[in-house]
Amino acid sequence: MYPYGYYQVPPTQYDYNQFEQFDSYTQQNQYDPYDPDRQPQQLERRVNQLERENQRQEREINQLQRDVNQLQRRLQRVNQRLRAVERRFNFPFTPFDGEF
């Protein structure tokens, strides 16, 4: 598995002194099923699936963080209004529930 991005092909050494003729069109379109550098298709599909799921979860986390921040601001405003009402009607401030 390659957690930091796409698979990096290791550098290979070529012998440029050896001349080999090949048909470039058919050579490029042929798939070698025994290529050791290629991951099996099931692993590639699973990696892609996990990457999509990871992105979805990151978007969901970001949305939930925005919601939490918005609710914290709303709670602050409600508390400020409550304090203003308490001061106006001279309610004694008690930090414990049910005590007046």
Residue pairs with C-beta under 8 A, 6 or more apart in sequence:
1 43
1 47
2 8
2 47
7 37
7 39
9 37
10 37
32 38
39 47
83 93
85 91
86 93
91 100
92 100
94 100
